[in-house]
């Protein structure tokens, strides 16, 4: 679902990478574990269809929420609900792009 470039852009927008940006050091596992254990998507594990699905943040999420005072955390009924929403919004976006300038 996410390309290597999208994954890289997303992770490098997060504090562990920002904090080590000017360093030649490897980010310690403890820092990564601490950071990711506080993210909403950690609630997905173990996968359980009855508890909702918290999608990982992407660069699109950061561009959508960068000026919000409170962090926006979408929650879906389950992963199928998320995938359905993703597909329908993707199709809608492509449709809108195809009609740009056709007025």
Secondary structure, DSSP 4 states (H G I P E B T S, - for coil): ---HHHHHHHHTTSHHHHHTTT-SSPPPHHHHHHHHTTSGGGGG-S--GGG-B-PPP-HHHHHHHTT-SS-----BSSHHHHHHHHHHHHHHHHHHHHTTT--
